[in-house]
Structures are given as C-alpha cells and as structure tokens.
Amino acid sequence: MNALIRSNLGVNPDTLSPLEYAEAYNEAIWLEGFRLRNQAELLAAMFGGKKKKG
C-alpha cells in the first residue's frame, strides 16, 4: 500500500492520518487501474488486438 501511495501520488504515507491514508490508497488504486487499462488498450492497438469494452 505504501509503495502505491508513494509512486502514484508522490506522498510520504508515514505523514498521513488514518483517514488521509485510506483516501490516498483509494486514489492510488484508481490511478493504477486507469494506467493499466490504458496500457492494455495501447498494446492491443499496437499488436492488432480487439478493443475490449468495459
């Protein structure tokens, strides 16, 4: 969890309150999913795969 917060948000998780930590983790997970979906679409387009909806 700490690594996701650090890498995606550039925030030191040790300085966050429990509520801030939970919010930061949620944002980091969302960003990671967004990034991975975009990467999958890019790779599919580059190598002729069909774009998956959803």
Phi, psi and omega per residue, in radians:
M1 nan -0.779 -3.128
N2 -1.053 -0.720 -3.119
A3 -1.115 -0.703 3.115
L4 -1.116 -0.743 3.135
I5 -1.120 -0.794 -3.135
R6 -1.093 -0.851 -3.029
S7 -1.284 -0.684 -3.074
N8 -1.507 -0.516 -3.055
L9 -2.011 -0.254 -3.128
G10 1.178 0.553 -3.095
V11 -2.042 2.472 3.051
N12 -1.405 1.934 -3.070
P13 -1.138 -0.347 -3.136
D14 -1.199 -0.306 -3.096
T15 -1.661 -0.019 -3.039
L16 -1.619 2.573 2.991
S17 -1.283 2.899 3.119
P18 -0.986 -0.681 3.121
L19 -1.192 -0.781 3.106
E20 -1.092 -0.667 3.120
Y21 -1.085 -0.806 3.136
A22 -1.084 -0.751 3.125
E23 -1.139 -0.746 3.139
A24 -1.122 -0.713 3.128
Y25 -1.111 -0.748 3.114
N26 -1.058 -0.774 3.116
E27 -1.128 -0.718 -3.133
A28 -1.135 -0.702 3.095
I29 -1.118 -0.749 3.125
W30 -1.072 -0.823 3.140
L31 -1.072 -0.713 3.133
E32 -1.101 -0.762 3.095
G33 -1.096 -0.746 3.110
F34 -1.048 -0.807 -3.141
R35 -1.096 -0.763 -3.118
L36 -1.190 -0.660 3.081
R37 -1.101 -0.768 3.119
N38 -1.114 -0.708 3.118
Q39 -1.119 -0.721 3.128
A40 -1.107 -0.725 3.111
E41 -1.132 -0.716 3.122
L42 -1.099 -0.813 3.139
L43 -1.129 -0.679 3.099
A44 -1.109 -0.711 3.129
A45 -1.178 -0.674 -3.126
M46 -1.194 -0.605 -3.044
F47 -1.914 0.275 2.991
G48 1.415 0.267 3.088
G49 -1.335 2.787 3.102
K50 -1.449 2.465 3.135
K51 -1.289 2.240 -3.125
K52 -1.650 2.251 3.114
K53 -1.458 2.592 3.034
G54 1.890 nan nan
